[in-house]
Amino acid sequence: TLRGEHGAPIAPTWLQVGIVAGVNSEVQTREFFAGLGFRPRSRGAQGLGRRIFIGPFVTEGGLAEAIELSLRVGFVAPYPKRF
C-alpha cells in the first residue's frame, strides 16, 4: 500500500513529479520518494532528462497528497498520468 491512500477510488494513476537531469539527480530523487514510502520509477533518454513518476495511486486522496508533497519539495508542475 502506498503512503496516504484514502478517499474515493480512482483508476490506477501515476504522478509525474518532474524531470531531472543526470544520473545522480535521478538516483537521489528516486531514493527520496522511496524513503517516504512511494514507489518511484523513471523514463527518458540520457541528455534529455529523466521523468520521475511515483504511484500508482488508486484513491483521490493519495494522488492529492502526492501532488502536494511534490510541490512542497520544489517540483513545479506534477501531473497525473495513466499508462
ABEGO torsion letter per residue (X at the ends): XBBGBBEBBBBBBBBBAEBBBEAAAAAAAAAAAAAAGBBBBBBEBBGAEBBBBBOBBABAAAAAAAAAAAAAAGBABBBBBBX
